[in-house]
Amino acid sequence: MELNTFVLPYKVFENMVKKPKWEIITLKLNSEHDKRKDRKPVAVMFNYISRQTCNFMLIGIDYNFQKDFMCYRQALYQVIMRCKNNKVNKIHLGFAASFEKRKLGAKIIPTSAYMQTKDNYNWRYWAQ
């Protein structure tokens, strides 16, 4: 949860499903570990495949299962395996969670972000 975002509009997901370069992967627990009547996914990954590059763009996790089943780590592993099986040359795993990604062999590339604001009246309170 290092890099949290806001709720995305449903239309974003509708558009992803329609485009062939978007790949959506879901993870579900085996029935022996998931006793819910409606066995919903514990993780959903959204990847954008362009030429020979996979861009891991979004992930949704059911945090009720994260502690016991390490859903985030398993999701990363499954994305990597899927890309390797499809002969993808490069996998971009995005920002944050460097520790988890390093465990799976990712090379960490330092990055910087810049922003400009027109109104900095409350900036000193927000930046603390």
Beta strands, then each sheet from edge to edge (+ up, - down):
strand 1: 22-27
strand 2: 43-50
strand 3: 53-61
strand 4: 90-92
sheet 1: 1+ 2- 3+ 4+
end
